[in-house]
């Protein structure tokens, strides 16, 4: 079995015990940014992986959701942020750089512009997870969607510049829209950014063993967030207290309330013609 893993720190709570040998994983782990894992799952070269929620909706007939496992937020997420020099409602026709590596974040941003901010910017593809903080303000754009560890880094610097004496000139970004928070304000529901899925063709017993390992590792991770926050601070340069706040604010389950948020997101995507009308299907119990 080949199992995909996103190397961002938001996955530390799911893979931390596996990485430390505390929980066995009967599979080969394969690292990749969200779009790379989406492509590998679509091509059938991975058996189980975390993927963008939109990738599941795009081809739901290929996949089975792993129960009780996702990356979601019930409010601000801190790692999917639109940094803007002007209010979002004033970005009509303006250049907005968007991620090539996260289909879900871009789809959510498009829905927010269409339904909440009532503006149609000129979206320009970019690398949303590879950001030079020192030169961030020099690039030619009016707003930029940033995801993952880079977004957390910038969000933290804007919020608490006293923690980062080397902060570049970020003062022109007077507006920072946390997309998890914006979705919550709009719908009053949690937002599911990523899910774990298995190929429908994967052997059920082996997929269940991988699922059990991921759940056991997730449970260990949630009990050791201090340890994981210290690791995340070293990996990103983000202050440890910010990393702990960030990891503590995420939810790694997939409850009925999370599923309500996920299905509402999919409903809006279907209505906008962005994905086919798929349905949720789960990996069966043994």
C-alpha positions in Angstrom: 0.0 0.0 0.0 1.1 3.5 -0.8 -0.2 6.3 1.4 -0.1 10.0 0.6 0.9 12.6 3.2 1.0 16.4 3.0 4.2 17.7 4.6 2.6 20.8 6.1 2.5 21.1 9.9 -1.3 20.7 9.9 -0.7 17.0 9.2 1.6 16.5 12.2 -1.2 15.4 14.6 -2.2 12.6 12.1 1.3 11.3 11.3 3.3 12.2 14.4 3.1 8.9 16.1 3.7 7.0 12.9 6.8 9.1 12.2 8.1 8.3 15.7 7.5 4.6 15.4 4.8 4.6 18.1 2.1 3.5 15.8 2.9 1.0 13.0 1.9 1.9 9.5 1.6 -1.1 7.1 2.3 1.1 4.0 4.8 3.3 2.3 4.3 7.0 3.0 4.6 9.4 0.0 4.9 13.1 0.6 3.4 15.7 -1.7 1.6 19.1 -1.8 -2.2 18.7 -2.1 -2.4 19.0 -5.9 0.4 16.4 -6.3 -1.4 13.9 -4.1 -4.7 14.7 -5.9 -3.0 13.8 -9.2 -1.5 10.6 -7.9 -4.8 9.4 -6.5 -6.5 10.3 -9.8 -3.9 8.3 -11.6 -4.3 5.4 -9.2 -0.6 5.4 -8.1 -1.6 5.9 -4.4 -3.9 3.6 -2.5 -4.9 5.9 0.3 -4.2 9.6 0.8 -5.3 12.9 2.2 -6.7 14.9 -0.7 -8.4 18.2 -1.2 -12.1 18.1 -0.4 -12.7 19.4 -4.0 -10.8 16.5 -5.5 -13.2 14.1 -3.8 -16.2 16.0 -5.1 -14.6 16.1 -8.6 -14.6 12.3 -8.9 -16.4 10.8 -6.0 -17.1 7.6 -7.8 -13.3 6.7 -7.6 -13.0 7.1 -3.8 -14.2 6.0 -0.4 -13.9 8.4 2.5 -12.1 7.2 5.6 -14.5 7.7 8.6 -13.7 10.2 11.4 -10.7 11.7 9.7 -10.3 15.2 8.0 -8.6 18.5 8.4 -11.3 21.1 9.2 -11.9 24.2 11.2 -15.0 25.6 12.9 -14.0 29.2 12.3 -10.6 30.7 11.6 -8.1 28.2 10.2 -5.0 30.6 10.1 -3.3 28.7 7.2 -5.6 29.6 4.3 -5.6 33.4 4.1 -6.2 36.1 1.5 -3.8 38.9 2.1 -5.1 42.1 0.5 -4.1 45.7 0.1 -7.8 46.8 -0.2 -11.2 45.4 1.0 -12.2 42.2 -0.9 -15.3 44.0 -2.1 -13.1 46.5 -4.0 -11.0 43.9 -5.9 -13.2 43.9 -9.0 -10.8 43.4 -12.0 -7.8 43.5 -9.7 -4.9 41.0 -9.8 -5.4 38.3 -7.1 -2.7 35.6 -7.0 -4.2 32.1 -6.2 -2.7 28.8 -5.4 -1.8 26.1 -7.9 -1.6 23.6 -5.1 -4.9 23.7 -3.3 -8.1 23.2 -5.3 -10.3 23.5 -2.2 -8.9 26.9 -1.1 -9.3 28.4 -4.6 -12.9 27.0 -5.0 -13.8 28.5 -1.6 -12.3 31.8 -2.5 -14.2 31.9 -5.7 -17.5 31.2 -3.9 -16.7 34.0 -1.3 -16.1 36.5 -4.1 -19.2 35.5 -6.0 -21.6 35.3 -3.0 -20.2 37.4 -0.2 -17.9 40.1 -1.5 -19.7 40.6 -4.8 -16.5 41.2 -6.8 -14.8 39.4 -9.8 -11.1 39.8 -9.6 -8.5 38.7 -12.2 -7.2 35.5 -10.8 -3.6 34.7 -11.5 -2.1 31.2 -10.7 0.9 31.3 -8.4 2.7 29.2 -5.8 0.7 29.9 -2.6 2.8 27.7 -0.4 6.2 29.1 -1.5 6.4 32.7 -0.3 9.4 34.9 0.3 8.3 36.8 3.4 11.0 39.5 2.9 9.8 40.3 -0.6 6.1 39.5 -0.2 5.1 43.2 -0.5 7.2 43.8 -3.6 5.2 41.6 -6.0 2.7 43.1 -8.4 -0.7 42.1 -7.1 -3.5 43.6 -5.1 -4.2 40.5 -3.1 -2.7 37.0 -2.7 -4.1 33.7 -1.4 -1.5 32.0 0.7 -1.9 28.5 2.1 -0.1 26.1 4.5 2.9 26.9 6.6 3.6 30.1 4.6 0.2 31.5 5.4 0.6 30.8 9.1 4.0 32.5 9.0 2.6 35.6 7.4 -0.5 35.7 9.5 1.6 35.4 12.7 3.9 38.2 11.6 1.0 40.5 10.8 -0.7 39.7 14.1 2.4 39.7 16.4 5.3 41.6 14.7 7.0 41.8 18.1 7.8 38.1 17.9 9.6 38.6 14.5 12.2 41.3 14.5 13.1 40.6 10.9 9.6 41.1 9.6 9.6 42.8 6.2 7.2 45.5 5.1 3.8 43.8 5.4 2.0 46.9 6.5 0.4 47.5 3.1 -1.6 44.3 3.6 -4.2 46.0 5.8 -6.8 43.2 5.1 -6.3 39.5 5.9 -9.3 37.3 5.3 -9.1 33.9 7.0 -11.2 31.7 4.7 -12.2 29.3 7.4 -13.5 32.3 9.4 -15.2 33.8 6.4 -17.0 30.5 5.6 -18.2 30.2 9.2 -19.5 33.8 9.1 -21.3 33.1 5.9 -22.9 29.6 6.6 -22.4 29.1 10.4 -20.9 25.7 9.6 -17.4 24.2 9.9 -15.3 23.9 6.8 -13.6 20.7 5.7 -10.4 21.5 3.8 -9.1 18.0 3.3 -10.3 14.4 3.7 -8.6 11.0 3.7 -9.8 8.6 1.0 -9.1 5.1 -0.3 -9.3 4.0 -3.9 -12.5 2.0 -4.4 -10.3 -0.6 -6.0 -8.0 -0.9 -2.9 -8.2 -4.1 -0.9 -10.6 -3.4 2.0 -8.7 -5.2 4.7 -5.4 -3.4 3.9 -7.2 0.0 3.6 -8.8 -0.6 7.0 -5.4 -1.4 8.5 -4.1 1.9 7.2 -7.2 3.7 8.5 -6.7 2.2 12.0 -3.1 3.3 12.0 -4.0 6.9 11.0 -6.7 7.1 13.7 -4.4 5.7 16.4 -1.7 8.2 15.4 -4.2 11.0 15.3 -5.4 10.2 18.8 -1.8 10.2 20.0 -1.1 13.5 18.2 -4.0 15.2 19.9 -2.7 14.2 23.3 0.8 15.5 22.4 0.2 18.9 20.8 2.9 20.5 22.9 5.5 18.2 21.4 4.2 18.7 17.9 4.0 22.5 18.3 7.7 22.5 19.3 8.5 20.4 16.2 6.4 22.7 14.0 8.2 25.8 15.3 11.5 24.4 14.3 10.2 23.4 10.9 8.6 26.8 10.1 10.2 29.5 12.1 6.8 30.4 13.5 6.7 31.0 17.2 5.9 27.9 19.3 2.9 29.5 21.0 1.4 30.3 17.6 2.0 26.8 16.4 0.3 25.4 19.5 -2.7 27.8 19.0 -2.9 26.8 15.4 -2.8 23.0 15.9 -5.3 23.3 18.8 -7.7 25.2 16.6 -7.9 22.5 14.0 -10.3 19.5 14.1 -9.2 16.1 12.7 -12.6 14.3 13.0 -15.5 14.0 10.6 -18.6 14.4 12.7 -22.2 15.0 11.5 -21.6 18.7 11.9 -18.4 18.5 9.8 -20.3 16.5 7.2 -23.0 19.2 7.2 -20.4 21.8 6.3 -18.8 19.5 3.7 -22.1 18.8 2.0 -23.1 22.5 2.0 -19.8 23.3 0.3 -20.4 20.6 -2.3 -24.0 21.8 -2.8 -22.8 25.3 -3.6 -20.0 23.9 -5.9 -22.6 21.8 -7.8 -25.0 24.8 -8.1 -22.1 26.9 -9.5 -21.3 24.1 -12.0 -17.8 23.5 -10.6 -18.1 19.8 -9.7 -20.5 17.0 -10.7 -23.3 16.0 -8.3 -21.5 13.3 -6.4 -22.4 11.7 -3.0 -20.5 10.8 0.1 -19.5 7.1 0.4 -17.4 5.7 3.2 -14.9 2.8 3.5 -17.0 -0.1 4.9 -16.2 -1.7 8.2 -14.6 -5.2 8.0 
